[in-house]
Amino acid sequence: MKRNTITHEFDSGSQAEILPPQESDDHSSEGSKLLRQGIQQQQAGELITAMKSLQQSLALFQAAGDLQKQAQALSFLGLVTYSAGDYKGAISYSQQCLSLLNNTSDLTLQMQALSHLGNAYRHLNDHQKAIEFLEKCLKITQQLQDKRSQVAALNNLGLVYKALSNFTQAIDYQQQSLEIVRELKDNWGEEQVLKNLGNAWYALNNYPKAIAYYEQCVVLSRSLKNVRSASQVLKNLGNACYALGDYPKAIKYYEDRLQLAKEIQDKRSEEQSLSSLGVTCEALGDYNKAITYYEERLLLARNIKDRRSEEQALASLKVACYALGDYAKAMQYQQGTSSNNS
């Protein structure tokens, strides 16, 4: 998954179906071995080595004149380049794949290529093209009654409409996606769709609805031990509660995030959490508690040599000390800022 996208990949079952065990042609046989290797490397996240294996397999299939296998290699090259953030490359490989498939009825490969095209165009902000390809992809998923791929296509269409600020349409697609993913009992997919629904409601400033989806999402993230995702959603939960003026609940979520950040030694999330906690304690008028968090943030910022965060922490400390009437301490922090700037 890349930036909330659910990507189309062959599952392990269909890999066996695509690759016949015996090949009469040497080129084809070596090509199939490399294709299999490339798929495994891609699934292990080894994108550079996967790229090499797949390019070699493509060259061998071209030498053997095997169009079907060329299309398979091109589809995977589209996925690997997409995962690596090379969206123009993903478009190029997927277009080549589609042009080879014009004369065949391999709907699964067409669906995958259309999915990569739609997702890549979304990242390049060409939303009309993204919608066009993802809608074609969705039609094929329905034709094939491929529920897992329907989840992906609906979710990804929702992301394009969210990027267009058409939140109602985005929510409609993702709600459909959620129903199917629950039917499949796919917890990983459900966690992703819940997060995207939370984000869409948050963008509409409907914080209670956003909180409802985020809370379901964080339970799944924790059960899946998907700590990075849990951390991100806890931040959103804290922000949504803060926006509603529910500061005690916001503090609870920011503290949960701080705890997670410390567990996985994610200094950036730890620093952000301390800042959010300080701001929320100030909103409650608890300046002493706010100062405790800001001082912890200041230490951390100096530890990781982040000058910007250090200056922000010093500025926050100065304001909180002024609010408490502790002008001497406020002046110390003021000097801390100026001595750091000199």
Order of alpha helices (4+ residues) and beta strands (2+ residues): alpha-alpha-alpha-alpha-alpha-alpha-alpha-alpha-alpha-alpha-alpha-alpha-alpha-alpha-alpha-alpha-alpha
